[in-house]
Amino acid sequence: MLQSTAFGPAIGGGRKWSKTEERFMKRHYGRYDSFWISRQLSRTDVAIKKRASRMGLRKARLRSVWLHHYGAPDAYSRMLRTKRSEGGR
């Protein structure tokens, strides 16, 4: 068993994650930043990131966000071609 130190619990010795907290993480981790989630769950930002990694959760990428909002892969491709032809990235 891990011992507490003068500075708080030993590394890895924090409180256990409940099923409710894990469901909250699955629902919100890809959409909100870890700081916001840490405030909602009363945990540190580092704890949120570590737990997300262990659960296999990832942040949404630009393409998936675009597809979620606009839903048309061809529109996404057209947007990229237009930006590239204008000299943008």
C-alpha positions in Angstrom: 0.0 0.0 0.0 1.2 3.5 -0.8 2.0 5.8 2.1 1.0 9.5 2.2 3.7 12.0 2.3 3.9 15.5 3.9 2.8 16.9 0.5 -0.2 14.7 0.0 -1.0 11.2 -1.1 1.8 9.2 -2.8 1.9 9.0 -6.6 -0.9 6.8 -7.7 -2.5 6.9 -4.3 -5.4 9.2 -5.2 -9.0 8.2 -4.9 -10.5 5.5 -7.2 -12.4 6.4 -10.3 -16.2 5.7 -10.1 -18.2 4.3 -13.0 -20.1 7.7 -13.1 -16.8 9.6 -13.5 -15.7 7.2 -16.3 -19.0 7.7 -18.1 -18.6 11.4 -17.8 -15.1 11.1 -19.3 -16.3 9.1 -22.2 -19.1 11.5 -22.9 -17.1 14.8 -22.6 -13.4 14.2 -23.1 -13.3 14.6 -26.9 -15.5 17.8 -26.8 -14.2 19.8 -23.8 -10.7 20.6 -22.6 -9.3 18.6 -19.7 -9.2 21.7 -17.4 -13.0 22.0 -17.6 -13.5 18.3 -17.0 -11.1 18.5 -14.0 -13.2 21.2 -12.4 -16.4 19.2 -13.0 -15.0 16.0 -11.4 -12.9 17.7 -8.7 -9.7 16.1 -10.0 -6.4 17.5 -11.3 -5.8 18.2 -14.9 -3.0 15.6 -14.9 -5.3 13.0 -13.4 -7.9 13.6 -16.2 -5.2 13.3 -18.9 -3.8 10.1 -17.4 -7.2 8.5 -17.0 -8.2 9.4 -20.5 -5.0 7.8 -21.8 -5.6 4.6 -19.8 -9.2 4.5 -21.1 -8.0 5.0 -24.7 -9.8 8.3 -25.1 -8.5 10.9 -27.6 -9.3 14.5 -28.4 -11.3 15.1 -31.6 -9.3 16.1 -34.6 -10.2 18.9 -37.0 -11.5 16.6 -39.7 -13.8 14.7 -37.3 -15.1 18.0 -35.9 -15.8 19.3 -39.4 -17.6 16.1 -40.4 -19.6 16.2 -37.2 -20.8 19.7 -37.9 -21.1 19.7 -41.7 -21.4 15.9 -42.5 -20.2 16.0 -46.1 -16.7 14.6 -46.9 -16.8 16.2 -50.3 -17.4 19.6 -48.8 -14.4 19.1 -46.6 -12.3 18.2 -49.6 -13.5 21.2 -51.5 -12.7 23.4 -48.6 -9.1 22.1 -48.4 -8.6 22.5 -52.1 -9.8 26.1 -52.0 -7.6 27.0 -49.1 -4.5 25.4 -50.8 -5.2 27.2 -54.1 -5.4 30.5 -52.2 -2.0 29.9 -50.7 -3.3 28.8 -47.3 -2.6 25.6 -45.6 
